[in-house]
């Protein structure tokens, strides 16, 4: 008779703990970009090197064809916000995603800033 064995670490119960660590390669925060939950992100380029990206990053790019908040991306992917921030930071660093703080009436964008953003997008 075969003995009943307890599920190993690859069992479904371990997945929620291990998977975020693997997806972010152990990083706990984005390296160069400061994002919060209400930062707005949008895909910046249509040409994507799908081989060089993780499946989760490809899903983020698909979602971000329209502007999304970091919280919305996290909810759609059913991933922790911290993990999504790391992945977004990588995509921003590669030029695939643009991010901005949400627009508020207390901090209206000046024409100089808007022109600089437009110039940067045109250079892509």
C-alpha positions in Angstrom: 0.0 0.0 0.0 1.1 3.5 -0.7 1.5 5.8 2.2 -0.2 9.2 2.2 2.3 12.0 2.0 1.8 15.6 3.1 1.9 18.1 0.3 5.3 19.6 -0.4 6.2 23.3 -0.8 5.0 23.2 -4.4 1.4 22.6 -3.2 -1.2 25.2 -3.8 -1.1 26.4 -0.2 2.6 27.6 -0.6 1.9 29.5 -3.9 0.7 32.8 -2.4 3.9 33.1 -0.3 6.5 32.0 -2.8 5.1 33.4 -6.1 5.5 37.2 -5.3 9.1 36.6 -4.2 9.8 34.8 -7.4 8.0 37.3 -9.7 10.0 40.2 -8.2 13.2 38.2 -8.0 13.4 39.0 -4.3 13.1 42.7 -4.6 10.7 44.4 -2.2 10.4 47.8 -3.8 10.8 49.5 -7.1 14.4 50.8 -7.6 14.1 54.2 -9.2 10.4 55.1 -9.4 8.2 56.3 -6.5 4.7 55.0 -7.1 1.7 55.1 -4.8 -1.6 53.3 -5.1 -3.2 56.2 -7.0 -0.3 56.9 -9.4 -1.6 56.6 -13.0 0.2 54.3 -15.4 -0.2 53.8 -19.2 1.6 51.9 -21.8 4.0 54.1 -23.7 5.1 51.9 -26.6 3.4 49.4 -28.9 6.6 47.6 -29.8 7.3 45.1 -27.0 10.0 42.4 -26.8 7.7 39.7 -25.4 10.6 37.3 -24.9 12.4 39.6 -22.6 9.4 40.2 -20.3 7.7 38.1 -17.7 4.1 36.9 -18.3 2.9 39.3 -15.5 4.6 42.2 -17.1 2.9 41.4 -20.4 -0.4 41.3 -18.6 0.3 44.7 -17.1 1.1 46.2 -20.6 -2.2 44.8 -21.9 -4.1 46.4 -19.0 -2.3 49.7 -19.4 -3.3 50.3 -22.9 -5.8 52.6 -21.1 -4.7 54.7 -18.1 -5.0 52.7 -14.8 -4.1 53.4 -11.2 -1.5 51.1 -9.6 -4.4 49.9 -7.3 -6.5 49.0 -10.4 -3.6 47.1 -11.9 -3.1 45.2 -8.7 -6.8 44.3 -8.4 -7.0 43.2 -12.0 -4.0 40.9 -11.6 -5.0 39.8 -8.1 -1.4 40.6 -6.9 -0.2 42.5 -4.0 0.4 46.2 -4.7 4.1 45.9 -3.6 4.7 43.3 -6.3 2.9 45.3 -8.9 5.0 48.4 -8.0 8.2 46.4 -8.6 7.0 45.1 -11.9 5.8 48.6 -13.0 9.2 50.1 -11.9 10.9 47.6 -14.2 8.6 48.5 -17.1 9.0 52.2 -16.5 12.8 51.7 -16.5 12.6 50.0 -19.9 10.4 52.7 -21.3 7.3 50.5 -21.7 5.2 52.4 -19.2 4.7 56.0 -18.3 3.6 57.0 -14.8 2.3 60.2 -13.2 0.9 61.3 -10.0 -2.9 61.8 -10.1 -4.0 65.3 -11.2 -5.3 67.4 -8.4 -6.5 71.0 -8.4 -3.9 71.8 -5.8 -1.1 70.8 -8.1 -2.1 71.8 -11.7 0.4 70.9 -14.4 2.2 73.9 -15.8 2.6 74.3 -19.5 6.4 73.8 -19.3 6.0 70.4 -17.6 3.4 69.3 -20.2 5.7 70.4 -23.0 8.6 68.5 -21.5 6.5 65.4 -21.3 5.3 65.7 -24.9 8.9 66.3 -26.1 10.0 63.1 -24.2 7.2 61.0 -25.7 8.0 62.3 -29.2 11.7 61.2 -28.8 10.5 57.6 -28.1 
